[in-house]
Structure formats: structure tokens, C-alpha cells
Amino acid sequence: MSEERPRGPVTPDGRYFAVRGRLWRMSDPSLAPDTRIGLVSELMAARRGVKEALRNKDGTALRHARSAVDRTKRALGERGPVWWHDGAPDYNRRMAINTPYAQWFEGLTA
């Protein structure tokens, strides 16, 4: 989840964090710190662009800003091809209870 701290608990393998029961992919831990910081800065700027475009009801600017968010999240490893190499599938944006992380997630609330 970029440079900021995850908003929820992180899976034991460090691949996802959970928010309201949904898994979200963490950033690629192999990124160099300077690269990560630069990408997070770009991501925050792109998110501000989305907010501004929505406020101004500017569809063209909104498409460009959302595209910038997507490009940056892909560069961070949060979207697109997974950053791990063991062949495990991607459970990004899935409900934790419907994944192999179900037992881990249920243990958080027990």
C-alpha cells in the first residue's frame, strides 16, 4: 500500500493488508527506498488530481488522473503482475474469507 502504513492488518506473508474484510495488495518490498518514495509522491499527486477532477466535473481530467493512479500503483506492484515469484495466485480485492487467508482473518476477530 505504498509508503504509508497499511490501514489494516497485514497477512503473515506480507502480500496483503485487510480493510473491512477485503484484501489489498501491498507494495513490492524489493523496490529501492528512493524509488518507492518517488512513486508514492506521484500516487498522492494523481489522487489529488482525481479529487480535483471530480470536484470540477472534468471528465477528461478525471480519465487522465485515474490513469496516472493506475500506472503508479502498477509501478508500486499493487496492481498488475504480482511481485512474488512462487506462483501463488493473486487475491487482490477479494474478500479474505473467500481465500486461503480465511483462517488468518477469522483469527483476527476471535
Legacy VTK file of the C-alpha trace (Angstrom):
# vtk DataFile Version 3.0
C-alpha trace
ASCII
DATASET POLYDATA
POINTS 110 float
0.000 0.000 0.000
2.598 2.470 -0.975
4.865 4.148 1.583
2.174 4.897 4.119
1.397 2.312 6.762
-1.296 -0.198 5.859
-4.733 0.742 7.134
-5.356 -2.779 8.356
-3.642 -5.958 9.476
-1.058 -7.453 7.125
-1.187 -11.119 6.113
1.572 -13.310 7.566
3.310 -13.485 4.179
3.287 -9.687 3.805
1.456 -9.730 0.482
-1.814 -8.098 1.531
-3.443 -5.952 4.160
-7.119 -6.255 5.056
-9.689 -3.460 5.258
-13.301 -4.291 6.123
-12.606 -7.925 5.243
-11.148 -7.229 1.796
-7.535 -7.957 0.848
-5.446 -5.246 -0.792
-2.021 -5.954 -2.275
0.992 -4.439 -0.564
3.692 -2.603 -2.491
6.641 -4.587 -3.804
9.098 -4.782 -0.888
12.043 -5.085 -3.290
11.628 -1.505 -4.536
14.517 0.763 -3.586
13.508 3.258 -0.892
14.118 6.271 -3.160
12.047 4.685 -5.925
9.223 3.911 -3.517
9.225 7.442 -2.108
9.098 8.934 -5.607
6.263 6.662 -6.668
4.264 7.389 -3.520
4.669 11.102 -4.209
3.372 10.544 -7.757
0.474 8.485 -6.427
-0.587 11.174 -3.972
-0.437 13.813 -6.738
-2.529 11.600 -9.020
-5.088 11.041 -6.254
-5.295 14.800 -5.712
-5.876 15.079 -9.465
-8.791 12.648 -9.225
-10.303 14.654 -6.376
-9.925 17.933 -8.274
-11.355 16.493 -11.500
-14.356 15.141 -9.607
-14.876 18.478 -7.887
-14.671 20.294 -11.252
-16.747 17.664 -13.059
-13.990 17.411 -15.689
-14.283 14.021 -17.369
-11.095 14.357 -19.409
-9.006 15.335 -16.399
-10.607 12.518 -14.414
-9.620 9.913 -17.008
-6.045 11.224 -17.054
-5.801 11.317 -13.264
-7.230 7.817 -12.850
-4.832 6.566 -15.497
-1.946 8.128 -13.552
-3.146 6.428 -10.344
-3.285 3.076 -12.143
0.181 3.488 -13.726
1.716 4.387 -10.390
0.012 1.578 -8.490
1.308 -0.840 -11.133
4.824 0.550 -10.729
4.498 0.042 -6.957
3.393 -3.557 -7.521
-0.058 -3.002 -6.030
-1.757 -3.810 -9.349
-0.798 -5.759 -12.442
1.583 -8.709 -12.325
2.360 -9.931 -8.820
5.754 -9.158 -7.337
6.269 -12.573 -5.757
7.783 -15.450 -7.684
6.435 -18.634 -6.094
3.472 -18.997 -8.457
0.862 -18.178 -5.810
-2.292 -16.601 -7.267
-3.318 -13.019 -6.642
-6.182 -12.400 -4.205
-6.131 -8.602 -4.507
-9.522 -7.012 -3.811
-11.058 -10.333 -2.751
-12.862 -10.915 0.497
-10.425 -12.582 2.883
-12.967 -15.216 3.942
-13.092 -16.470 0.337
-9.336 -17.002 0.082
-6.669 -19.185 1.687
-6.273 -16.324 4.205
-9.722 -17.034 5.708
-8.417 -18.752 8.843
-5.881 -15.977 9.446
-8.578 -13.333 9.011
-11.088 -15.107 11.250
-8.385 -15.360 13.902
-8.108 -11.575 13.973
-11.633 -11.152 15.249
-11.645 -14.129 17.604
LINES 1 111
110 0 1 2 3 4 5 6 7 8 9 10 11 12 13 14 15 16 17 18 19 20 21 22 23 24 25 26 27 28 29 30 31 32 33 34 35 36 37 38 39 40 41 42 43 44 45 46 47 48 49 50 51 52 53 54 55 56 57 58 59 60 61 62 63 64 65 66 67 68 69 70 71 72 73 74 75 76 77 78 79 80 81 82 83 84 85 86 87 88 89 90 91 92 93 94 95 96 97 98 99 100 101 102 103 104 105 106 107 108 109
